[in-house]
Amino acid sequence: MRFVQSGLFVFAGLVLLIGVVRLFAELWDWHEAREIRQHSLDELKDLEVERDQLRVEIEKLKTDELAKERLARRLGYVKPGEVIYKIVDTRGRSTSAKHGVR
């Protein structure tokens, strides 16, 4: 009888130990899920700010002629009749400069 009681005690201890280990594993997973959720919410806020900035830029490009001109220049477009000069520096690298708006 003593042997059966000892066996049951060891078995109950193992079941309890397994339950505690699983509990900590679940708590760890829950904590990681909260961190991932918070990171996703932060990223969403950043994307919303970027979206709003892009909407403002799009509206400017629809209505503001100067904004259109700046974008065209940044993309390398020139107006008809403009003269383009290519300047080569002393180290052999080349850059482009536009001059002579007419």
Secondary structure, DSSP 8 states (H G I E B T S, - for coil): -HHHHHHHHHHHHHHHHHHHHHHHHHHHHHHHHHHHHHHHHHHHHHHHHHHHHHHHHHHHHHH-HHHHHHHHHHTT---TT-EEEEEE-TTS-EEEEEE---
